Amino acid sequence: MAGEKTTRELIYETNRDVKWICRALARMEARDEEFEARIRALEAWRAEKAGEERKVSAFSAGAGGIVGGVVAVLVKMLGS
């Protein structure tokens, strides 16, 4: 019985461990919130980038249609 802890010592040690665990969990939650904010920012950036790519693609398609129309008119005029 020389190395056994008293009930009071066990309660004190358990209380200290619980406080340490709570602080560790709070740090983990703060890190998770920061990580989630970074992911949301990255997703917003990707969505914005995809929107820009769609605009360029739509512009290219529109420009291609106009050029095609002009070529058709020229072919019609030169062919007549």
Secondary structure, DSSP 4 states (H G I P E B T S, - for coil): --SPPPHHHHHHHHHHHHHHHHHHHHHHHHHHHHHHHHHHHHHHHHHHHHHHHHHHHHHHHHHHHHHHHHHHHHHHHHH-
